[in-house]
Amino acid sequence: MEQTKTGKLSAIKRLPFDQYSRQSRAAQLVDLLRKKGESFNVLDVGGYKGVTKDFHPHDKVTILDVFDVTEKGYVKGDATNMSFADGSYDFVVSFDVFEHIPREKRKAFMSECARVARRGVIVAAPVGTKENAQAELDINDLNKSIYGTDHRWLKEHIDYELPEMDAAEKLMQSNNLHTIKFSSNYLPAWVLMQATIIGASKYTVLGEGIPELYEAYNDLLPADGVSDIEQNYRLILLGLKDKKDFVTAKKNISNVFMDKAKFFKNYTALATKVSCNLVMAVDKLESQINNERQARLDTEKLAVAQQAELSRLREKYDSSLVIRGYARLRQLFIRRVRSSK
């Protein structure tokens, strides 16, 4: 992130917390292997409309995805059968795509990523644990209770089943990659943030505070995983072809971890901020609802008054018609009387 342009830093820090964490971690891993002034060719598999270019400002980033669009740096293709030659890119990265690949095609996906990479592969995906599966069911149920529909991506996770990352690591190793795995998105923090986001998005006044919570998360938990894999929502796999790169990465790996005591201190600070922000936002929402209710009552009172005035005018108008009609009949009667004489 040190290489990110200053003008974009604030916007990047306000990215969704899980997107920021996996992208920043991948950028850190690539930087561990970067010599001063070195630039890489990076392929992002499945990253259309993503932010990989923002996290690799000094690299040439190409996006491969399934959408039928024509844009610079974009290639339409099948991740399980790519058209690129062997070793076409220094690094192949993929963020939260692996779990959306049907289980029977995941081996081909990993093999193709390894084949196209010259130096290494980085794959980030949710971990297939009982805890994560239940957490996704709970968050999806929350989404249905608020919006009446399944959460699009979580439903697909549930249908395809989250990948078992030990199996994914073995797939990398079977393609002659030296692997290192990193945890990301401490599960209680992931549940806290997702539940808050889904609930707050229902109301504009609550949703307005979400970017601020993203920024707080990204500042407080730049390395947001704990050592016990099953306590995390997401895992990041790094596979390297060269043993020297593997040794270099292992040697410098402590640079991408947080001290355990600091991590939980910051997590507590995040949870406190989320709670305080929600209380303030709910108070603001209640005030807005009360103001709208009062405005509606005032409108209804005005409508009642207007209706009463309209009725009065109508009665007056109707009365005047009767009077005018009576006067006309009287004149006609008088004329007839006179003419009969």
MOBELKA-V70726 format. One record per helix or strand of 2 or more residues. SS is the DSSP state (A for helix, B for strand). FROM is the first residue (numbers start at 1). TO is the last residue. If there is no record, write none. Layout:
[[SS:FROM:TO] [SS:FROM:TO]]
//
This chain:
[[A:6:13] [A:17:32] [B:41:45] [A:52:55] [B:60:65] [B:74:76] [B:89:95] [A:98:100] [A:103:116] [B:117:126] [A:130:147] [A:152:160] [A:165:174] [B:178:186] [A:187:200] [A:204:207] [A:210:220] [A:229:231] [B:232:240] [A:243:251] [A:253:256] [A:260:340]]
//
